[in-house]
């Protein structure tokens, strides 16, 4: 198989899902050992559950913060950050992940489709706060006293229009899209790579297993994120 090299393209989008962070120890969601195999999202990850018992929901999300806080970016994250360091605004990350590991690795052009575990917002007054406190001890907004809500896209929530707009613009103008570790079952995010295909970009799927959208990719790499990025990044580090 002729594996393309990142160095051969001038507008690159890395489209990442849970498999991107698996090597860092971040639990996936739907696969073997996935977090929703153990916890019912209707009790912990929807607005209705939060409205009914915010303290209960926060017990779970502080538990998640603790797990993710113990994880470090893996070599795959570092290679993506290295690509941005070399090519600047020619490289964009569009991620379904909420773990912040792309940013910890050094990436700055990151569009978080599903929000961030490290950001909270107050639905009462609109205030936001970003920080890696673990656990988050102060659960109420200093401005108005309302409950902080994890600023992530829960089940039943809509994606933020500004993030969709920015992500779509990057995807439509890239000439290489590398989809890494996404199950292609969470919509509307799953469909976004197809916009790159419509625009004539080369599409590479990195996933140990076939997905519902595998047939639309030019190249399918049935391996891990780290192994695939090592191959795709040949020559990147001189």
C-alpha positions as CSV (number, residue, x, y, z in Angstrom):
1,X,0.0,0.0,0.0
2,X,1.3,3.5,-0.9
3,X,1.0,5.4,2.3
4,X,0.9,9.2,1.8
5,X,3.3,11.4,3.7
6,X,2.1,14.5,5.5
7,X,5.0,16.4,4.0
8,X,3.5,16.0,0.5
9,X,0.4,18.1,1.3
10,X,-0.1,21.8,2.1
11,X,-3.5,21.8,3.9
12,X,-4.0,19.0,6.4
13,X,-6.8,18.2,8.8
14,X,-6.4,15.6,11.6
15,X,-9.9,14.4,12.5
16,X,-9.6,12.6,15.8
17,X,-11.8,10.4,18.0
18,X,-11.4,8.3,21.1
19,X,-8.9,5.9,19.5
20,X,-6.5,8.8,19.3
21,X,-6.1,9.0,23.1
22,X,-6.4,5.2,23.8
23,X,-2.6,4.9,23.9
24,X,-2.6,7.6,26.6
25,X,-4.9,5.5,28.8
26,X,-8.1,7.6,28.2
27,X,-11.1,5.2,28.3
28,X,-13.0,4.9,25.0
29,X,-16.8,5.3,25.0
30,X,-18.4,2.5,23.0
31,X,-15.7,-0.1,22.5
32,X,-14.6,-2.9,24.8
33,X,-14.2,-1.4,28.2
34,X,-15.9,1.8,27.1
35,X,-17.2,4.2,29.7
36,X,-20.8,3.9,28.6
37,X,-20.6,0.1,29.1
38,X,-20.3,0.8,32.8
39,X,-22.2,4.1,33.3
40,X,-25.6,5.0,32.0
41,X,-25.4,8.2,30.1
42,X,-29.0,9.0,31.0
43,X,-27.9,9.4,34.7
44,X,-24.6,11.2,34.1
45,X,-24.4,12.9,30.7
46,X,-27.6,14.7,29.8
47,X,-29.2,18.0,30.7
48,X,-32.1,16.3,32.4
49,X,-29.9,14.4,34.8
50,X,-28.0,17.6,35.6
51,X,-31.2,19.6,36.2
52,X,-32.4,16.8,38.5
53,X,-29.3,16.3,40.6
54,X,-26.2,18.4,39.6
55,X,-24.2,17.2,42.6
56,X,-24.6,13.6,41.5
57,X,-23.6,14.4,37.9
58,X,-20.5,16.3,39.2
59,X,-19.4,13.2,41.2
60,X,-19.1,11.4,37.9
61,X,-17.5,14.3,36.0
62,X,-14.9,14.8,38.7
63,X,-14.2,11.1,38.5
64,X,-13.6,11.5,34.7
65,X,-11.4,14.6,35.3
66,X,-9.3,12.5,37.7
67,X,-8.8,9.7,35.1
68,X,-7.9,12.1,32.3
69,X,-5.6,14.2,34.5
70,X,-3.4,11.2,35.0
71,X,-3.0,10.7,31.2
72,X,-0.3,12.3,29.1
73,X,-0.2,13.0,25.4
74,X,1.1,10.0,23.4
75,X,3.5,10.0,20.5
76,X,0.6,10.4,18.1
77,X,-0.4,13.7,19.7
78,X,3.2,14.9,19.7
79,X,3.6,14.1,16.0
80,X,0.5,16.1,15.1
81,X,1.8,19.0,17.2
82,X,5.1,18.7,15.4
83,X,3.3,19.0,12.1
84,X,1.7,22.3,13.2
85,X,5.0,23.6,14.5
86,X,6.6,23.0,11.1
87,X,3.7,24.0,8.9
88,X,1.7,26.5,11.0
89,X,-1.8,27.3,9.8
90,X,-1.6,24.6,7.1
91,X,-2.5,22.1,9.9
92,X,-5.7,21.9,11.8
93,X,-7.1,19.5,14.4
94,X,-10.8,18.7,14.5
95,X,-11.5,16.5,17.4
96,X,-14.4,14.7,19.0
97,X,-12.3,14.3,22.2
98,X,-12.8,16.3,25.3
99,X,-9.6,15.4,27.0
100,X,-7.4,18.4,26.0
101,X,-4.4,16.2,25.1
102,X,-3.9,17.8,21.7
103,X,-3.3,21.1,23.4
104,X,-1.1,19.6,26.1
105,X,1.1,18.2,23.3
106,X,1.4,21.7,21.8
107,X,-1.3,21.9,19.2
108,X,-3.0,25.3,19.1
109,X,-5.3,25.1,16.1
110,X,-7.8,22.7,17.7
111,X,-11.6,22.7,17.1
112,X,-13.3,20.7,19.9
113,X,-16.6,19.4,18.4
114,X,-17.8,18.0,21.7
115,X,-16.4,20.7,24.1
116,X,-13.8,20.3,26.8
117,X,-13.7,18.4,30.1
118,X,-11.6,21.3,31.4
119,X,-14.1,24.0,30.7
120,X,-17.2,24.9,32.6
121,X,-20.0,27.3,31.9
122,X,-22.9,28.8,33.8
123,X,-26.2,28.5,32.0
124,X,-27.6,31.2,34.3
125,X,-25.3,34.1,33.4
126,X,-23.1,32.8,30.6
127,X,-19.8,32.9,32.5
128,X,-17.1,30.4,31.6
129,X,-14.0,29.0,33.3
130,X,-11.2,26.9,32.0
131,X,-8.7,25.1,34.2
132,X,-7.3,21.7,35.0
133,X,-8.3,21.7,38.7
134,X,-8.7,18.1,39.8
135,X,-11.2,17.7,41.3
136,X,-13.1,20.9,40.6
137,X,-13.9,21.9,44.1
138,X,-15.9,25.1,43.5
139,X,-19.0,24.0,41.6
140,X,-20.8,27.3,41.7
141,X,-20.3,30.4,39.5
142,X,-18.6,33.2,41.4
143,X,-20.6,35.8,39.4
144,X,-24.1,34.6,40.1
145,X,-24.0,31.5,42.4
146,X,-25.5,29.2,39.7
147,X,-24.1,25.7,39.2
148,X,-21.2,25.3,36.9
149,X,-22.0,22.8,34.1
150,X,-19.3,20.8,32.3
151,X,-19.0,22.6,28.9
152,X,-19.2,19.4,26.9
153,X,-21.8,18.2,24.4
154,X,-24.0,15.8,26.3
155,X,-26.5,13.3,24.8
156,X,-29.3,15.4,23.4
157,X,-27.2,18.6,23.1
158,X,-26.5,20.4,19.8
159,X,-23.0,21.1,18.7
160,X,-21.9,24.7,19.0
161,X,-22.6,26.4,15.7
162,X,-19.3,28.4,15.8
163,X,-17.3,25.2,16.2
164,X,-19.1,23.5,13.4
165,X,-18.6,26.5,11.1
166,X,-14.8,26.7,11.8
167,X,-14.4,22.9,11.5
168,X,-16.3,22.8,8.3
169,X,-14.2,25.6,6.8
170,X,-11.0,23.8,7.5
171,X,-12.3,20.4,6.2
172,X,-13.6,21.8,3.0
173,X,-10.3,23.5,2.1
174,X,-7.9,20.7,3.1
175,X,-6.2,18.4,0.6
176,X,-5.4,15.7,3.1
177,X,-7.8,14.5,5.8
178,X,-6.6,11.9,8.3
179,X,-9.4,10.4,10.4
180,X,-7.9,8.7,13.5
181,X,-9.7,6.5,16.0
182,X,-13.3,7.6,15.4
183,X,-16.1,5.0,15.3
184,X,-18.1,7.0,12.7
185,X,-21.3,6.5,14.6
186,X,-21.7,9.8,16.4
187,X,-23.6,12.3,14.2
188,X,-23.3,14.9,12.9
189,X,-19.6,14.8,13.6
190,X,-19.1,11.5,11.7
191,X,-20.2,13.0,8.4
192,X,-17.8,15.9,8.4
193,X,-14.8,14.0,6.7
194,X,-17.1,13.4,3.7
195,X,-17.0,17.2,3.0
196,X,-13.3,16.8,2.3
197,X,-14.0,14.0,-0.1
198,X,-16.5,16.1,-1.9
199,X,-13.9,18.9,-2.2
200,X,-11.4,16.4,-3.8
201,X,-9.1,15.8,-0.8
202,X,-7.2,12.6,-0.1
203,X,-8.9,10.7,2.8
204,X,-7.0,8.3,5.1
205,X,-8.8,6.3,7.8
206,X,-6.8,5.1,10.8
207,X,-8.7,2.5,12.8
208,X,-8.0,-1.1,13.8
209,X,-11.6,-2.0,12.8
210,X,-13.7,-1.2,9.8
211,X,-16.3,1.6,10.3
212,X,-19.5,2.5,8.7
213,X,-17.7,5.1,6.5
214,X,-14.6,3.1,5.6
215,X,-15.6,2.7,2.0
216,X,-15.4,6.4,1.5
217,X,-11.8,6.7,2.3
218,X,-9.0,6.4,-0.2
219,X,-6.7,4.6,2.2
220,X,-7.6,2.5,5.3
221,X,-4.9,1.8,7.8
222,X,-5.9,-1.0,10.2
223,X,-3.6,-0.2,13.0
224,X,-3.2,2.1,16.0
225,X,-3.0,5.9,15.9
226,X,0.6,5.9,17.0
227,X,1.8,3.4,14.4
228,X,-0.1,5.0,11.6
229,X,1.1,8.5,12.4
230,X,4.7,7.2,12.6
231,X,4.3,6.0,9.0
232,X,2.4,9.1,7.8
233,X,4.9,11.4,9.4
234,X,8.0,9.9,7.8
235,X,10.4,12.7,7.0
236,X,8.6,15.1,9.3
237,X,11.4,15.3,11.8
238,X,14.1,15.8,9.3
